[in-house]
């Protein structure tokens, strides 16, 4: 009994040291830690990602604006119209996240009762509601800026397969369900991105600001999503079979995990260095591009939240559903914009603004759902 009491006191001390309020565990049968405790569990890079993004953005703009020959240096070699430094950054950014996806669970989850309804809802929100909403907002707020509007629409079409894993983890969503949705969106993105892009940019937008072939778009999708997706699947299957799941998750994933965010910061540095003069010369337009993005994230997130509450979806699944619907694969949007229009295009600039708005906004949403979840059993 004394040992048991001592262990409880030790655990209590650890909880307090981690920023967790023991009274919350008594109020909440799940023993959910406070959001602050979860936040502290992240690495320094993860915890202040939005800070690093803004710092890198500022440094890269200053660097690109005052240092001559930056564009030429970064475009010394190209692969399908994308500079090699950008291509490397995009692959490094996406590969670690795609190694985390639990592809082996897809069959089991699909056979679970009720999975078809929740997955169907996610597909509708991601591939019907999301692109349509972003296109409408882009036209409503940027009617006189067709090139910027095209970049914004590309962001809306590219569904999230990366950062949503971080938001879902922070908000205590269902990790397995999130992995399945990421896997499904990865596959659907290969199939649907090109036709959906052509629908909204050539048919709905009457071809304004979009004059490239479907193969140009498909090539960028296959190169910057297909290649890391295949690499992620093969890496997971081979290494897990060779060394086991425990080693793979505790050693390998921990080792390559930071690469994704480092790749993101590196890519932003290269892109903003190249785009420095355009950003400074078009600062008013850059601010305007933030408007449809802010509206999009807010409407889609809280709209999904309302639908899930109406359907009485459990909190972990609801959180995953909302963040998956509201997040976007800005890596792919940037890659397509760069591959289709060029590294110094205004379309690429508009797509690059995506993560600068998405990161702080969705982090704010994490705090909002966490706050309301601590007030009761449901958001």
N, C-alpha and C positions, 0 to 999 in steps of 0.2 A: 504493500500500500504506500509506503514511504517513497519507493522508487517511482510508483505511478504518479504520486503527487509532485515529485520533483520534476518528472518529465513534463507534466502539464504546465508547471511554472516556467520551465525552460522554453516550451513552445509558446507560452504567453509572451515571454520576453522577446522571442524571435518575431512574433507577430507585430508587437509594438515597434520593434526596431525596423521592420519592413514597412511601417506606415499603415498597418492594418488595425482597425478598431475591433477588439474582441467582442464588443457589444453588437457589432454588425452580424457576427456569426450566430449570436443568439436570436437576433431578429430574423435572420435569413437562414432557413434550414439548409440551403445549398452550401452555406459557408463561403459565399462569394466574397472575395477580397475587395477592398475599396479600389476604385479606379486609380487612385494615387499609388497604391501598392503595385498594381499591374504596370503602371507607367514607369516605376522605378526598376522593374525587372528588365526593361529594355536596355540595350547598350546605349552608350552616349550618342552614337551615330543615329540609331533609330529614334531615340527620345526627342532629339532636337532636329529632326530631318528638315522641317520647314525652315528652321533658322539657317542651316547649312545651305539650303537651296537659295535663299535670299542673299546670303553672303557670296556664294559662288556666282550668282547672277550679277551682283554689283561689281565684283572683282573682274569677271569676264568682260563686262561692258567697258569698264575702264581700260582693261588690257587691250581689247580689240579696237577701241576707239583711238588710242594713242600709240599703239605699236604698229608700225607699218609692215605690210607683207603677211599678216596673219592668215587671211583667206587663202593666199597662194600656198602657204606652208601646210595648212590643213587639207588642201585639195591636191596634194602631191600625187596621190594615187586614188583611183575610184573603183567602185564595184557597183554595177548597174546604176550609174549616175549618182551614187552616194559616196562621199569621200571615205576612204578606208578608216581614218580615225573615228568617224561617226559610226560606221558599220561595226567596228570592234566594240565601241561603247554600247551600242544597242544589243549586241549578242551577250556581252558580259552582264548587262542589266537584266536580261530575260532568262538566261540559262539557270541561275540558281533557284529562281522562283519555280520554274518548270520542273526542276529536280525534286521539289517538295511535294508536288501534286501526287496524291495517292491513287494512281491510275488503276491499281489492282482492286480497289474497292468499288469501282463503278458498277460492276455487275450486281454485287450484293445490295447496294443501295437502291438500284433500280427495281429490285424485286421486293423491297419493303412496302408495306401497306401505306398508302397515302403519298408515296414518293412521286408518283406520276403527276399528281395535282400541284405539288410544290415546285417541281421541276418545270412543269408547263407554265406556271405563273412566272417563274424566272425568265423563261425563254420569251414570253410575251413582253415582259417589262424591258428586257434587254434588246430584243431585236425588232420589236414593233413600236413600243411606246418611246423608248430612249431616242432612237434616230429621228423619229417624227417630231418629238418635242424639241430637240436641238435644232433641227432644220427650221421649225416655226419660229423659235426664239432668235435664231441667226438672221432670218429675213426681217423680223420685227424690229430688231435693234441695229442691224448693219445693212440696211437696204441700199446704201450708196457706196458700200465697200465690198464688192464681189469677191476679191481675192482673200481678204480677211474672213469673209463669210464662209468661203470654201474651206479654209483651215479649221474654222470652228465646227462646221458640219462633219468634217473628217474625225474630229475628236468625239463627236456624238455617236458616230458609226462604230468606232473601235471600242469594243466592250472589254471590260476590265478582266485581266487574268493575273495581275501582279500585286499591286498595292492593296487590293481588297483583302488579301491574306493578313496584312498588318492591321488594318482597321477591324477586321473580324476578330482577331486575337485580342486586341485592346478592349473591345466592347463585349467580350465573352460570348461571341456567337458560336454556332456549332461548327467545329473545325472540320469534321468529316463531310458534312453537307457543303461547306464552303469549297473543300477540295474537289468534290464532285462537280459543282457548278463551274469551277475554274477549268476542269477537264472538258466539260461540255462546251463552254465558251471557246476554249482553245480549238476544238474541232470545228465548231460552227463558224469560227472566224475565218478559217481556211476556206470554207464552203461559201459563206454568205457575204463576206466583206465586199468583194468585188461587185456582185449584183446589187447589193444594197447601196453601195457608193454610187454606182451608175444610176440607180433609180432616183436618189435624192439630189444628185449633182447634175445629171443630164436631163432627166425627165421632169422631176418636180421643179428644179431650179432652171429648167429650160436651157441647160447647157452653159449657162453663164459662169465664167470663172473656172471652167473645167473642160479642158480640151486635150485629154490624153486617152490612149486606147485602154481597153479593159485588160489587156495583157500587161501593160505598164503597172497597173495597180496590183494585179494578181502576182506579178513577179516580186514586187516589194513585200506582199503578204507572205508568200512562200519563203522568201529569203530571210525575212526578219521575224517571222513567226514559225514557219514550218521547220526551218533548220534548228533553232533552239528547242522547239517542241520535240522533234525526233531525238535530238541529243539528250534532252531531259528524260524521255521515256527509256532510252537505251541505258543511260547512266544508272537510273533507278533500278531497272531490272537486273543489270549485270552486277552492280556492286552489292545489292541486297542479297542476291543469290550467292555471291562469293563470300561476303563477310557478315551477313545477317542484318536484320532490321535495326537492332540496338546500335551496332557500330555505325551504320549508315546515318541514323538520325542524330546520334550523340556526337559523332566525330566528323563525318563528311559534311553533313548539312550545316553544322556549326562552323566548319572551316570555310565553306563557300558562301555562307549566308551574307556576310558583309559585301560581297562582290556586287550584288544587285544594286545597293545604294551607292556604292563607289562608282559603279558604271553609270548610274543616273546622274550623279554630280559631275562626272567627267564629261558625259554627253552634253549636259547643259552648259558646261564651261566652253566646250568646243563650239556649240551652236551659237551661244550668245556672243562669243568672241567674233565669230564670222558675221553675226547679225548686228554688231554694235552700232554701226553707223545708221542702219535702218531703224533701230529702236530709238535712238536719240532723235533722228529726223522725223519719226512718226509717233512720238510719245503719246499724243492725243488719241491716235487710233489704237494704240496698245491698251490704253485705259478703257476705251470703248469695248474692246474685245472681252474684257473681264465681265461686262454686264450680262451677256447671254450665258456665260459660264456660271456665274453666281446664281442666276435664276434657275438654270437647269439643275444644278446640284440640289438646291433647296426644294424645288417642286417635285423632282423625282424621288428624293429620299423620303420626304414627309408624306408624299402621296403613296409610296410603297408601304410606309408605316401604317397609314390609315387603312389601306386594303388588307394588310396582314392582321390588324386588330379586328377588323370586321369579319375576317375569316377565322378568327380565334387561333391564329398560328402561335405556337409556343415561343417564348422570348428568344431562345438561342437561334431558332430557325428564322424568326422575324428579323433579327439583327443581321444575319447573314444575307437574307433576301434584300434588305434595304441597302446595305453597303454594296452588294453585287450590282444592283440596279443603278445606283447613283455613281459608281466608279467607272472610270474609263481607261482604256489601254493607250495612254498618251504616247508610250514608246512606239506603238505601231502607227499611230496617227502621224507622229513626227517622221517615221521612216517612209511612209507613203507620200507625205507631203514633200519630203526631200527628194525621194526617188522620182516623183511625178513632175515636180515644178522646179527643183533645184534648191541647193542649200541656202542661197541668199534670197529666196522668194518670200513674199509676204504671206503666202499660204503656210510655209514652214514656220515663219515667225508666229503666226496665230496659233498653230498647233503647239509650239513650244511654250506658249503662255499657259496652256492647259494644266501642267503639273504645278505651276506657281500659284494657281487658284485652287486646284483640287486638294493639295496637301493640307493647307491650313483650314479649309472649309470642312473637309471630312474629319479632320482631327477634332474640330469643334463639335461635330455631330457625335463623335465618340463620347465626349464629355456630357453632351445633352442626354443621350440614351442611358449613360451610366448614372447620371444624377437621378433621373426618373425611376430607373430600375431599383435604386437604393431606397426609394420612397414606397415601393410596393412590389407585389409579385409580378406585375406586368408594366410595360412602359405606358 
